[in-house]
Amino acid sequence: MKINRLNQVYASVLIDAVYQMKNYPITLVSNVIAPFSVLILIILVSHGQLLSISIEGALLTALISSGVTLQIDLSHIKNDFKLQDMLISSPTSAFTYTVGMAMAALTNALPALAVLAVLSLLFIRTSPIGALTVLAVFCLTFAFSVAFGFMLSTFGTDIQQNRAFVSILTVILATIAPIYYPITFIPVSIRDLAYLSPATYAAEIAQNAIGVLPLSALHLIINWVVLLAVSALLFVVAVKKSHWRDP
């Protein structure tokens, strides 16, 4: 059974990632442009002072974008290819399907993540505990983005509708959140708006871990609680409310 599930995950990676990159190399360019465009802009505007935060922000953006954009691929498979109908009638579970597509999304993002990882090693200095903290934040961020993308894809009826969802979610998760700069750069009067995005809590934890954003122990605890709660809530909603078995 485990081998069969691994084969299903591997098939998802081949179909939704390897096939695209091999036959449509432009997708590689597309996956790299988004995080790097903002990264370069922030570095230029700040004269390099926000280099470490910007690199970390680009990594977060790449992971968020991969997870949220996954709903477009899922919608395409469901509504255009009608492949999900076949999966529903097979032993494949929603969990296995989602894991496979998540690994495909991660594979698509690998070129950008690899370059950003090298830049992180070169320009970000942190302790082993800090590095593990950042890694945990990245994993949680990717996980809740995938859960969100999967849930919305099952409700969407058209790929254009899902593209609209992606645009809205990108603004909420990666634009209003202070990912590429400290939250202290946002005026106090509108700072609360940034906390509407769960990415803000992830960014604050990661920025604190690399030593660029001092936070109290209580503030860190609150950030972890919110990030874990949002991730758990999205997974529960995705499992309970997604239209997986509906005709």
Backbone bond lengths (Angstrom), bond angles and torsions (degrees), N, CA, C in turn:
res aa  C-N    CA-C-N  psi(-1)  N-CA   C-N-CA  omega(-1)  CA-C   N-CA-C  phi
1 M - - - 1.471 - - 1.530 110.78 -
2 K 1.353 116.46 -41.59 1.457 119.57 179.58 1.521 110.93 -64.85
3 I 1.356 116.05 -40.20 1.461 119.86 179.19 1.515 110.23 -63.71
4 N 1.350 116.28 -40.78 1.455 120.42 179.28 1.520 110.90 -62.04
5 R 1.327 117.62 -42.05 1.463 121.05 178.98 1.520 111.02 -65.67
6 L 1.322 116.83 -40.17 1.458 120.00 177.82 1.527 110.52 -63.39
7 N 1.331 116.66 -38.30 1.463 120.67 177.52 1.519 111.03 -63.97
8 Q 1.345 116.59 -38.08 1.458 120.82 178.92 1.529 110.90 -66.63
9 V 1.329 115.91 -40.65 1.457 120.23 177.20 1.524 110.34 -64.89
10 Y 1.330 115.66 -43.75 1.464 121.03 179.49 1.526 110.98 -61.64
11 A 1.326 116.54 -39.58 1.466 120.51 178.52 1.527 110.96 -63.45
12 S 1.329 117.03 -38.91 1.463 120.59 178.56 1.526 110.96 -63.17
13 V 1.335 115.99 -41.69 1.462 120.43 179.26 1.525 110.48 -64.06
14 L 1.333 116.83 -42.60 1.456 120.82 179.67 1.524 111.72 -62.98
15 I 1.339 115.85 -45.86 1.464 120.67 -174.44 1.524 111.90 -73.09
16 D 1.332 116.30 -45.70 1.466 119.20 -170.95 1.519 114.11 -95.56
17 A 1.327 118.40 -9.07 1.459 119.99 -179.19 1.521 112.46 -125.46
18 V 1.315 117.00 -61.98 1.462 120.84 -176.16 1.526 111.11 -61.83
19 Y 1.346 116.32 -43.62 1.467 120.13 179.75 1.531 110.60 -60.88
20 Q 1.326 116.84 -44.76 1.469 120.52 -179.23 1.524 111.35 -63.83
21 M 1.326 116.86 -46.99 1.458 119.81 -176.83 1.523 111.81 -66.68
22 K 1.331 116.07 -33.49 1.462 120.26 -179.16 1.520 111.76 -74.30
23 N 1.314 116.83 -43.18 1.458 120.95 -174.53 1.528 113.67 -93.43
24 Y 1.330 116.11 -23.31 1.472 119.83 -179.87 1.525 108.98 -131.86
25 P 1.337 117.60 76.96 1.478 121.28 -177.89 1.525 113.72 -57.93
26 I 1.337 116.58 -21.13 1.457 119.52 179.61 1.526 111.41 -60.81
27 T 1.358 116.52 -24.93 1.463 119.67 178.39 1.520 111.40 -63.73
28 L 1.339 116.86 -30.56 1.463 120.36 176.91 1.521 110.38 -64.63
29 V 1.328 115.52 -43.14 1.463 120.32 178.67 1.524 110.14 -62.76
30 S 1.316 116.18 -43.60 1.458 121.14 -179.36 1.521 111.74 -61.33
31 N 1.336 116.72 -41.53 1.462 120.62 -178.60 1.522 112.61 -67.97
32 V 1.334 116.44 -26.10 1.463 120.63 -176.84 1.528 111.96 -88.44
33 I 1.342 117.11 -33.25 1.461 121.41 -171.87 1.522 113.06 -60.95
34 A 1.334 117.40 -47.28 1.467 121.00 -172.08 1.528 113.15 -55.82
35 P 1.334 119.88 -58.13 1.472 117.79 -178.35 1.517 113.46 -67.61
36 F 1.341 117.77 -34.73 1.455 120.46 -175.93 1.524 112.75 -74.58
37 S 1.326 117.59 -30.17 1.462 119.81 -178.95 1.523 110.81 -63.64
38 V 1.336 116.76 -45.63 1.466 120.25 178.66 1.523 110.15 -70.70
39 L 1.325 116.86 -38.10 1.460 121.14 179.14 1.525 111.19 -56.72
40 I 1.326 116.48 -49.29 1.457 121.12 -179.08 1.528 111.16 -63.92
41 L 1.353 115.75 -41.31 1.463 119.96 -179.79 1.524 111.34 -61.79
42 I 1.338 116.72 -47.19 1.458 120.57 -178.35 1.524 111.04 -64.09
43 I 1.330 116.69 -40.80 1.465 120.45 179.61 1.527 110.77 -62.56
44 L 1.329 116.79 -42.39 1.460 120.67 -179.69 1.523 111.56 -66.83
45 V 1.336 115.99 -45.28 1.464 120.07 -177.64 1.523 111.20 -66.01
46 S 1.339 117.27 -37.72 1.465 120.89 -177.74 1.525 112.82 -89.40
47 H 1.345 116.10 2.23 1.468 121.45 -178.59 1.531 111.85 56.86
48 G 1.328 114.74 36.14 1.460 120.59 176.03 1.513 115.61 85.61
49 Q 1.343 117.91 -4.57 1.461 120.35 -177.08 1.526 112.40 -69.31
50 L 1.315 117.48 -26.11 1.468 121.27 -179.37 1.529 111.70 -104.26
51 L 1.325 116.12 26.70 1.463 120.16 -175.58 1.517 112.67 -58.85
52 S 1.329 117.81 -51.41 1.465 120.32 -176.15 1.522 111.70 -65.54
53 I 1.344 116.46 -43.02 1.468 119.91 178.80 1.521 110.40 -64.54
54 S 1.329 117.21 -39.50 1.458 121.23 -178.32 1.528 111.76 -65.42
55 I 1.315 116.78 -40.07 1.466 120.34 177.66 1.524 110.02 -63.05
56 E 1.317 115.23 -45.54 1.459 120.05 177.75 1.528 110.82 -62.80
57 G 1.328 116.47 -39.97 1.458 120.50 178.08 1.509 112.27 -64.83
58 A 1.337 116.42 -38.21 1.461 120.01 177.89 1.524 111.11 -64.41
59 L 1.326 116.92 -37.28 1.465 120.49 176.22 1.530 110.81 -63.86
60 L 1.330 116.15 -45.07 1.468 120.08 177.78 1.528 111.08 -61.55
61 T 1.325 116.09 -43.13 1.462 120.24 179.66 1.519 111.40 -62.28
62 A 1.329 116.77 -42.79 1.462 120.45 179.45 1.525 111.23 -61.44
63 L 1.322 117.08 -40.63 1.465 121.05 -179.79 1.528 111.17 -70.53
64 I 1.332 116.51 -43.27 1.468 120.27 178.45 1.516 110.35 -62.97
65 S 1.313 116.28 -46.46 1.462 121.05 -179.42 1.522 111.72 -61.27
66 S 1.335 116.63 -41.22 1.466 120.36 179.59 1.521 111.09 -63.25
67 G 1.331 115.88 -43.78 1.462 119.02 -178.89 1.514 113.26 -68.91
68 V 1.335 116.47 -46.32 1.464 120.27 -177.52 1.524 111.47 -70.19
69 T 1.336 116.98 -41.93 1.462 121.09 -178.54 1.516 111.74 -66.84
70 L 1.322 116.14 -17.40 1.464 120.25 178.90 1.529 111.77 -56.66
71 Q 1.347 115.87 -27.68 1.462 118.16 -178.01 1.526 111.91 -64.08
72 I 1.332 117.66 -26.57 1.465 120.00 177.88 1.525 110.20 -67.09
73 D 1.338 116.13 -45.10 1.462 120.10 177.87 1.525 110.83 -64.34
74 L 1.319 116.15 -42.04 1.457 119.93 179.83 1.528 110.96 -64.14
75 S 1.318 116.05 -41.45 1.465 120.37 178.20 1.524 110.75 -64.19
76 H 1.330 116.30 -40.69 1.468 120.99 178.89 1.525 110.99 -61.26
77 I 1.322 115.24 -43.66 1.465 120.38 179.75 1.528 110.66 -67.01
78 K 1.327 115.81 -38.76 1.464 120.43 -176.53 1.525 112.41 -75.35
79 N 1.338 117.15 -50.30 1.460 120.57 -170.10 1.527 114.42 -92.45
80 D 1.329 117.20 -29.77 1.467 120.02 -176.71 1.527 111.93 -96.79
81 F 1.330 116.98 -48.62 1.458 120.17 -179.28 1.521 113.26 -85.95
82 K 1.354 116.22 -17.60 1.470 121.79 -176.69 1.526 111.84 58.88
83 L 1.330 115.80 24.57 1.457 119.93 -178.85 1.519 111.82 -71.29
84 Q 1.338 117.05 -28.79 1.454 119.29 -178.95 1.525 110.96 -65.17
85 D 1.337 117.81 -29.25 1.461 120.17 176.62 1.524 110.38 -61.02
86 M 1.335 116.08 -39.21 1.463 120.50 178.25 1.526 110.49 -68.54
87 L 1.324 116.13 -39.21 1.454 119.30 -179.34 1.522 111.79 -67.00
88 I 1.333 116.46 -37.74 1.459 120.66 179.74 1.520 111.13 -61.88
89 S 1.334 116.70 -37.54 1.468 120.71 -178.66 1.525 112.28 -82.92
90 S 1.333 116.71 -2.51 1.460 121.07 179.23 1.521 109.57 -102.12
91 P 1.331 117.97 173.71 1.468 120.38 178.64 1.523 113.73 -70.17
92 T 1.329 117.58 -6.15 1.465 120.52 -178.50 1.523 111.08 -61.23
93 S 1.311 116.57 129.48 1.464 121.13 178.15 1.525 110.21 -90.58
94 A 1.322 114.78 161.21 1.466 119.44 177.22 1.525 110.34 -60.98
95 F 1.323 116.23 -34.64 1.463 120.32 -179.30 1.531 111.30 -65.24
96 T 1.346 115.89 -47.62 1.467 119.92 -179.83 1.522 110.80 -62.87
97 Y 1.322 115.46 -41.66 1.469 120.69 179.04 1.518 110.86 -61.63
98 T 1.330 116.02 -44.13 1.453 120.69 -178.94 1.525 111.69 -66.83
99 V 1.333 116.48 -42.29 1.463 120.20 178.27 1.526 110.33 -61.17
100 G 1.331 116.24 -43.09 1.461 120.07 179.07 1.514 112.39 -61.25
101 M 1.331 116.27 -45.18 1.457 120.14 -179.94 1.530 111.33 -69.89
102 A 1.340 116.48 -32.98 1.463 119.82 176.66 1.524 110.60 -65.11
103 M 1.327 116.80 -41.52 1.468 120.25 177.25 1.531 110.66 -65.16
104 A 1.327 116.10 -33.69 1.468 119.59 176.65 1.532 110.19 -66.17
105 A 1.335 115.80 -42.70 1.469 119.88 178.31 1.519 110.58 -62.51
106 L 1.325 116.75 -40.39 1.456 121.04 178.99 1.531 110.86 -65.91
107 T 1.321 116.00 -37.50 1.464 120.49 177.59 1.525 110.64 -64.14
108 N 1.333 116.26 -41.59 1.468 120.10 177.42 1.521 111.99 -61.01
109 A 1.334 115.58 -32.78 1.464 120.02 -177.09 1.526 112.83 -86.90
110 L 1.330 117.90 -5.65 1.462 121.40 -173.98 1.532 114.07 -56.73
111 P 1.345 119.79 -42.64 1.471 118.03 179.62 1.531 112.75 -56.92
112 A 1.331 116.41 -46.97 1.465 120.06 178.90 1.526 111.05 -66.56
113 L 1.332 116.63 -43.28 1.455 120.50 -178.74 1.523 111.60 -64.29
114 A 1.324 116.63 -37.11 1.470 120.30 -179.42 1.523 111.15 -64.86
115 V 1.332 116.38 -45.89 1.467 120.18 179.52 1.530 110.42 -64.59
116 L 1.323 116.45 -43.57 1.465 120.47 -179.57 1.524 111.13 -67.08
117 A 1.327 117.00 -34.03 1.467 119.98 177.43 1.525 110.88 -64.41
118 V 1.324 116.65 -40.60 1.468 120.75 177.31 1.536 109.86 -63.80
119 L 1.322 116.46 -43.90 1.471 120.29 178.10 1.532 110.82 -62.02
120 S 1.333 116.02 -36.50 1.468 119.97 178.21 1.523 111.05 -62.71
121 L 1.329 115.54 -43.91 1.462 119.78 -179.90 1.530 111.15 -64.19
122 L 1.322 116.48 -32.84 1.466 120.94 -177.15 1.529 113.06 -80.06
123 F 1.331 117.45 -36.68 1.460 119.86 -168.35 1.531 115.21 -118.64
124 I 1.332 118.12 -8.95 1.467 119.65 -179.49 1.525 108.82 -109.81
125 R 1.324 115.88 125.84 1.460 121.75 178.58 1.528 109.29 -111.04
126 T 1.309 115.50 122.70 1.459 119.94 178.81 1.516 109.14 -153.20
127 S 1.323 115.87 169.23 1.462 121.15 179.31 1.522 109.97 -82.12
128 P 1.341 117.95 166.41 1.476 120.06 175.69 1.531 112.21 -56.79
129 I 1.339 116.63 -39.09 1.466 119.74 178.20 1.523 109.99 -65.95
130 G 1.332 116.31 -40.09 1.461 120.11 177.61 1.517 111.46 -62.43
131 A 1.338 116.19 -41.72 1.464 120.37 179.21 1.529 111.09 -63.75
132 L 1.331 116.82 -41.17 1.468 120.75 178.34 1.532 110.71 -66.51
133 T 1.324 115.92 -36.39 1.469 120.13 177.75 1.519 110.72 -63.46
134 V 1.331 116.10 -46.02 1.463 120.62 179.13 1.524 110.11 -61.80
135 L 1.333 116.95 -42.25 1.462 120.90 179.19 1.528 111.16 -61.78
136 A 1.331 116.79 -41.40 1.464 120.74 178.40 1.525 110.88 -63.71
137 V 1.327 116.40 -41.34 1.467 120.80 178.43 1.521 110.20 -63.05
138 F 1.336 116.79 -43.51 1.466 120.69 179.37 1.529 110.70 -60.95
139 C 1.328 116.84 -43.86 1.474 120.77 -179.26 1.532 110.80 -62.92
140 L 1.331 116.57 -44.10 1.469 120.21 179.00 1.523 111.17 -64.59
141 T 1.320 116.41 -41.57 1.464 120.52 -179.81 1.521 110.91 -62.18
142 F 1.316 116.53 -45.70 1.463 120.41 178.58 1.522 110.56 -64.15
143 A 1.327 116.65 -40.07 1.463 120.91 -177.69 1.529 111.63 -63.59
144 F 1.346 117.27 -47.00 1.466 117.05 -178.29 1.528 111.37 -72.44
145 S 1.324 117.87 -27.06 1.464 120.25 176.03 1.522 110.76 -67.52
146 V 1.327 116.53 -41.43 1.467 121.10 177.80 1.523 110.57 -64.91
147 A 1.334 116.57 -44.84 1.468 120.21 179.16 1.524 110.86 -59.91
148 F 1.321 115.91 -42.29 1.461 121.09 178.30 1.529 110.41 -63.72
149 G 1.325 115.94 -45.84 1.461 120.13 -179.62 1.505 112.36 -63.23
150 F 1.328 117.45 -42.36 1.464 121.20 179.80 1.528 111.20 -64.38
151 M 1.312 116.12 -44.34 1.461 120.15 -179.35 1.529 111.30 -60.23
152 L 1.341 116.54 -48.06 1.459 119.70 -177.77 1.527 112.21 -67.82
153 S 1.335 117.07 -32.07 1.463 119.48 -179.35 1.525 111.84 -66.02
154 T 1.334 116.21 -30.75 1.464 118.91 -178.88 1.526 112.01 -75.90
155 F 1.342 116.54 -21.30 1.455 120.07 177.52 1.526 111.97 -90.75
156 G 1.319 116.76 -27.38 1.455 120.51 -177.38 1.520 111.83 -68.24
157 T 1.328 116.18 144.12 1.465 121.25 -179.43 1.519 112.70 -110.86
158 D 1.328 116.51 -6.56 1.457 119.49 -178.11 1.523 108.45 -150.85
159 I 1.332 116.32 144.86 1.454 120.35 -176.24 1.530 111.55 -64.37
160 Q 1.343 117.72 -30.36 1.461 120.74 177.72 1.529 110.65 -66.92
161 Q 1.321 115.66 -36.94 1.459 119.72 176.88 1.524 110.27 -63.02
162 N 1.338 115.93 -39.92 1.455 119.99 179.20 1.522 112.13 -68.99
163 R 1.329 116.89 -31.91 1.471 119.45 175.63 1.526 110.25 -63.45
164 A 1.340 115.81 -36.74 1.468 119.71 177.87 1.525 110.32 -65.97
165 F 1.344 115.77 -40.82 1.466 119.89 176.49 1.529 110.70 -58.32
166 V 1.340 116.02 -43.54 1.458 120.83 -178.81 1.525 110.92 -60.54
167 S 1.331 116.55 -44.68 1.463 120.53 179.98 1.526 111.55 -60.76
168 I 1.336 115.91 -44.66 1.467 120.78 -179.24 1.527 110.62 -65.01
169 L 1.333 115.86 -46.18 1.460 120.13 -178.04 1.521 111.63 -66.52
170 T 1.317 116.78 -35.65 1.465 119.84 178.49 1.521 110.63 -62.68
171 V 1.335 116.11 -40.91 1.467 120.15 177.78 1.521 110.30 -63.83
172 I 1.343 116.72 -45.30 1.466 120.82 -176.30 1.530 111.17 -69.28
173 L 1.336 116.04 -44.23 1.462 120.00 -172.43 1.522 113.90 -85.24
174 A 1.321 117.20 -34.88 1.463 118.37 -170.58 1.528 115.27 -122.42
175 T 1.336 117.92 -7.65 1.462 119.41 -177.39 1.521 112.21 -104.10
176 I 1.337 116.43 -49.72 1.460 118.10 -179.40 1.530 111.42 -78.01
177 A 1.331 116.81 -15.17 1.465 119.73 178.24 1.531 110.38 -82.33
178 P 1.333 117.85 141.58 1.475 120.98 179.93 1.527 110.64 -78.97
179 I 1.311 116.18 72.09 1.463 121.15 -176.99 1.524 111.41 -83.22
180 Y 1.331 116.72 -40.77 1.462 121.19 -175.49 1.525 113.36 -93.16
181 Y 1.320 116.97 1.40 1.459 121.10 -177.88 1.529 108.40 -156.64
182 P 1.316 119.82 160.68 1.472 121.20 179.60 1.527 111.28 -67.44
183 I 1.302 116.41 152.38 1.470 120.53 179.45 1.531 110.70 -65.99
184 T 1.315 117.42 -19.22 1.460 120.83 178.44 1.523 112.07 -66.23
185 F 1.323 117.32 -14.29 1.459 120.88 176.46 1.534 111.67 -76.96
186 I 1.326 117.04 -14.87 1.465 121.51 -179.00 1.530 108.77 -89.96
187 P 1.332 118.98 132.99 1.465 120.85 177.87 1.524 111.61 -55.61
188 V 1.314 116.49 140.39 1.466 121.70 -177.18 1.521 111.47 -56.39
189 S 1.337 116.74 -35.21 1.462 121.31 -175.77 1.525 113.25 -62.64
190 I 1.332 117.78 -26.43 1.470 120.39 -178.95 1.527 111.70 -120.68
191 R 1.326 116.65 10.88 1.464 120.25 -176.23 1.528 112.43 -64.51
192 D 1.345 115.97 -31.34 1.467 119.36 -179.10 1.531 112.10 -61.19
193 L 1.335 116.99 -27.98 1.462 119.65 179.17 1.526 111.27 -61.97
194 A 1.324 116.11 -34.59 1.465 119.76 -179.46 1.521 111.21 -64.13
195 Y 1.333 116.49 -31.17 1.464 119.79 -177.64 1.524 112.75 -76.92
196 L 1.332 117.26 -0.53 1.467 120.13 172.14 1.526 110.71 -73.63
197 S 1.317 116.27 -18.66 1.464 120.93 179.73 1.519 110.05 -98.24
198 P 1.340 117.82 127.61 1.474 119.37 176.79 1.523 112.38 -63.50
199 A 1.333 116.45 -20.91 1.470 119.55 178.91 1.524 111.43 -65.38
200 T 1.331 117.27 -25.02 1.463 120.59 177.98 1.522 110.96 -61.92
201 Y 1.332 115.69 -43.58 1.466 120.22 -179.30 1.528 110.22 -66.86
202 A 1.326 116.47 -39.17 1.459 120.42 177.37 1.526 110.74 -64.31
203 A 1.327 116.29 -43.74 1.460 120.88 -179.00 1.529 111.15 -64.18
204 E 1.324 117.21 -41.81 1.464 119.89 -179.73 1.518 111.63 -63.33
205 I 1.333 117.05 -42.49 1.467 120.37 179.01 1.525 110.23 -62.79
206 A 1.338 116.10 -45.69 1.461 120.60 -178.72 1.523 111.60 -65.49
207 Q 1.327 117.10 -41.94 1.464 120.60 179.61 1.521 111.20 -66.31
208 N 1.315 116.51 -35.71 1.462 119.90 176.10 1.527 110.62 -67.22
209 A 1.337 116.22 -36.85 1.467 120.56 -177.73 1.522 112.49 -65.66
210 I 1.343 117.14 -28.81 1.470 119.35 179.50 1.525 111.24 -97.98
211 G 1.331 116.06 7.05 1.453 120.55 171.20 1.510 117.30 82.01
212 V 1.331 117.89 20.62 1.465 119.31 -178.70 1.527 112.76 -108.41
213 L 1.326 117.59 -6.14 1.466 120.68 179.48 1.529 109.08 -138.59
214 P 1.334 117.57 98.16 1.468 120.04 178.96 1.530 110.73 -66.18
215 L 1.329 116.08 131.17 1.460 121.71 178.31 1.526 109.09 -136.14
216 S 1.321 115.81 147.47 1.460 119.75 175.95 1.521 109.82 -72.84
217 A 1.321 116.35 162.55 1.465 121.02 179.09 1.525 110.63 -60.51
218 L 1.344 116.47 -40.27 1.465 120.59 179.79 1.524 110.78 -63.65
219 H 1.336 116.70 -42.14 1.469 120.99 179.64 1.519 110.17 -62.78
220 L 1.320 117.51 -41.97 1.458 121.11 178.73 1.526 111.06 -63.57
221 I 1.319 115.73 -43.44 1.473 119.87 179.78 1.529 110.42 -60.96
222 I 1.331 116.22 -44.86 1.469 120.32 179.19 1.530 110.23 -60.68
223 N 1.324 116.49 -42.75 1.464 120.11 179.09 1.525 111.67 -60.70
224 W 1.335 116.20 -45.05 1.470 119.83 178.96 1.525 111.16 -63.76
225 V 1.316 116.51 -42.69 1.475 120.39 -179.45 1.529 110.38 -61.61
226 V 1.328 116.67 -46.27 1.468 120.37 -179.93 1.524 110.90 -63.37
227 L 1.334 116.82 -45.54 1.461 120.66 -178.04 1.524 111.28 -63.84
228 L 1.327 117.08 -43.76 1.467 120.75 178.77 1.528 110.93 -67.25
229 A 1.338 116.54 -40.53 1.467 120.31 -179.33 1.517 111.34 -64.94
230 V 1.333 117.19 -43.31 1.466 121.24 178.80 1.523 110.33 -62.97
231 S 1.322 116.83 -44.22 1.463 120.90 179.69 1.526 110.80 -61.67
232 A 1.342 116.28 -46.25 1.466 120.38 -179.76 1.526 110.91 -64.00
233 L 1.328 115.96 -42.45 1.465 120.23 -179.28 1.526 111.14 -62.21
234 L 1.332 116.55 -44.37 1.462 119.99 -179.49 1.520 111.35 -64.17
235 F 1.333 117.08 -38.58 1.459 119.66 178.47 1.525 110.71 -66.05
236 V 1.326 117.22 -42.02 1.461 120.84 179.68 1.526 110.37 -63.52
237 V 1.329 116.45 -46.01 1.465 120.37 179.53 1.523 110.56 -63.83
238 A 1.334 116.62 -40.93 1.465 120.52 -179.90 1.523 111.22 -62.46
239 V 1.338 115.74 -40.34 1.472 119.95 -178.99 1.526 111.39 -74.45
240 K 1.331 116.71 -42.34 1.463 120.61 -172.95 1.527 113.59 -83.41
241 K 1.321 117.50 -35.73 1.458 120.55 -170.54 1.523 115.05 -106.26
242 S 1.314 117.60 -15.65 1.458 118.70 -178.04 1.529 110.70 -65.97
243 H 1.329 115.37 142.78 1.460 121.27 -177.03 1.533 110.52 -84.83
244 W 1.321 116.11 67.67 1.470 119.59 -178.24 1.513 111.87 -81.95
245 R 1.314 117.52 -44.79 1.462 121.12 -176.18 1.513 113.49 -96.55
246 D 1.323 116.88 1.28 1.469 118.81 178.96 1.519 109.46 -75.16
247 P 1.357 119.13 145.50 1.449 120.85 177.84 1.508 111.31 -69.54
